[in-house]
Amino acid sequence: MKLNKKQREKLKELVATGLLTDEINAITATFKPPLQVTRQQVDGYRKRLEPKISEILKERELSPLMTGIAIKENRISLLQQLAEEMKKDLLEKKRMWVVNNYRMVGRGEDAVLMEYEEFNQAEVNQLRGVLDDVAKEVGGRISKTAITDANGKDLIDTEKVDFALRKIYGDKTSGNNGN
């Protein structure tokens, strides 16, 4: 299929991100007019773009933005360490219930100071937040983003994209994050 200039530029962009032919076709099926490319076309673009892609990747590796917690694996590792520490504190150190409150029961001479346990809601909520962050980092939480113009009109038919992706990958890309 012969591509016009706009289609070639979009194909270069998609190839540069590392998408496979089926993934590119799923995305470009929603274009007007729809675009279908062959594996040979994608391979040709990838071969021509390879030096430029390698240069961009090398620059990214050297970038200060690609060090420390800017790297996904480092963030996941840190979140896992934090989750483990919180889990130990709650379960092994038995801090699920904390004794930190006192209440006067009764009046006058019969009043008695009672100590009582309170559920450690704050730490449990923090642990749940860390676990949610880990799930998001590893792709366990899928959120949809619509691409719109300045007036809020969809530029891509997301239903067609979802349908195409489900056809390729099955229901795991349907956006159902368990809710």
C-alpha positions, 0 to 999 in steps of 0.5 A: 500500500502506498502511503501519503506523507502524513501516513508515512510520518505517523508510521515512522512515529509508531515504528519508533516506539517499538510497536509490532505490525499488528499493534500498528494496524490496530491503532491505524485502523481507526484513521480516516482513511484506515491504514493497513501496513505489512510487516515488510513495510514496518521492517523497512521503516524500522531498518531505516530508522534504526540508527536514529532510534539507537541514537535517541535511546543512547541519549535517554540512557545518558540523561539525568532523567533516566537515573534513580527513581526515574527508572521504572524498575527502581521505582518498583523496587523501592515500592516493594521494599516500602510495602515489605517494611509496612507489612512487617510492621503491621503483621509481624510486629502486630501493629494492626491494632495499636494501644494509644487511647484512654477513656474515662468511663463513669462519673465522679468517684466511680470513674475508671480510666480505660485503655483501649485498642484502635485499628491502625487505619492510617498505616493500612491505608498507606500500605494499600496506596503503596500496593496500588502504586506497584500495580500501576507501575507494572500495568495492573491498573489500566486507565484509558486516555482519550485523544481529543482536539481543542473542542474535546471531540475524539480524534481516534475512535476508541471503541474501534481501537479497543475492539482491535486490541481485544482481537489481538490480545484478548480481553486483558486489554479491555480496560476492565481493571477489576472494578 
